[in-house]
Amino acid sequence: MSIAFVTALLIAAQATSGNYALAMLHPAVGGTAAYRIAGTSTATSAIPVPPPPIPQKVGAALGRVEELGPEITAQAAAVIDAASGVVLFGKRPYAVRPLASITKLVSALTVVRQRPQWDALVRVESGDVPADPVERHTVFAPGDRVTVGDLLTAALVRSDNVAVRALARSIAQEQHSDMFLAEMQSTVRALGLPSLRVADPAGLSPENRGTAVDAARLLRAAIREEEIAERLQMPRATITVQREKKKTPGVFSATVRIPIQSTNVLLRDGVSHAFDVRGGKTGYLDESGYNLALAVARDGREVIVVVFGSAGNEERFRDARVLADWTFKNFVWDSSR
């Protein structure tokens, strides 16, 4: 049985009980170390392990009792190292919860991997607009003509629900409505994210679900795509729309330019942070609470922070900042590896 598998089992056993951290009880000597999960009183047998090319916990030494991490309002959270994908912090990190609009990252990846023509025009149809006014959250109206690129910008910057629904329909080429959903499911499988389940492209259904760890790995994959990464870093953008005249459908008025701003306030709050924000995606449903997936970097090292079910809009950003600061203060990266 591999060391990675043993460690994964130990972490999984603690995953639903609260915060955890992997702590080294004995310094590695000749490639031998013993590990335990914070919050437990026993260690595994001393086992041979190669020096791991992953971030190391500051102060992990003989007999040290690991702290459980910072206090946050989120119901579940995870921090992973962007380079290796290793989990550095978790609070119920494997609890499956509604993703809300973080689902749009799956939609964006699905769109990008189709390699569409970014300047192609898409007509917004009435079916793209949710019947529930609360779910519309859009700057678009039926009849608007918008480029694929601007629809993706609106979907990722403003979290525009109509934009992502119009994109999904255009990629499906007006075929069966389940076609794009099937493509999203294929994207999830290709990424190897076993907990993720997708039910609609905008994230309006609480049946879009996954763990904080898989949501972090989803953002990790998304920011590797240039078309997505550049949009997730935009504090503001301007969308160009060809809008129909209300009284004469099919006849377009002058082009309308619509300013939008990011739902990620860390990009536009004017506050100096102790890290660089590389991008992120917000999400909210009554069933999910306030969610946030955030990529941040300091001194050339990047981590992905995910919080699920924070107490409020401001609290989710505070939770993410606290976790990012805690991670950079408590882990070191061995640059020689």
BELWOMO-V930468 format. One line per field, one symbol per residue. phi: phi as a letter, one per 20 degrees, with the letter a starting at -180 (. if undefined). psi: psi as a letter, one per 20 degrees, with the letter a starting at -180 (. if undefined). burial: 1 if it has 16 or more other C-alpha atoms within 10 Angstrom, else 0. Layout:
BEGIN
phi=???
psi=???
burial=???
END
This chain:
BEGIN
phi=.ffffffffffffdfeepfbbedeecgfcmndbccbegnddcdfffcfcfgfecgdffnfbgmfeffeofeceffbabccfffdnffdbbclfdfecfelffgffffffffgfelfefefecefdfffegffgfefkbddcgnfdcfgfffffffeeemfffgffffgfffflmegfeffffffffffffemdfefcdcbfenfefefcreffffffffgfffeegfegfffdefbbcddcedfffecgnddffgdddfccffeffecemefdebeeepabeabbgfdmedbdcdccblmddcddccdmffaffffffgfffffffffedccdefee
psi=pqghggggggghhihiibqqqopphpqppkjprqqrppiriqqrqpqpqqoplrqpppjoapipppqirrpqiqhqqqpqphghjpphqqolijpprphcihhhhggghgghiimrohjqppppqhiioqhohhigmqjrqpiqpqqgghghghhhgilohhghhhggghhiljaphighghhghhggghilnhippphqhikhpiioqrrhghhghghghgiipghgghhiiohrrppppopqphimpippaqpppoprqqiniiijijporjrpoirrprqpqhhhaoqppppqqpkjppqpppppkrhrghhhhggggghgggghhiqqpoii.
burial=0000001001100111001111111101000011111110000000001000011110010000110010011111111111001011111111111111111111111111000000001111100111000001111110111111111111111111111111111111000000111011101100001011111111111111111111111111111000111011111110111111000000010000000111111110000000111111111110011111111110000111111111101011111111111011001000000
END
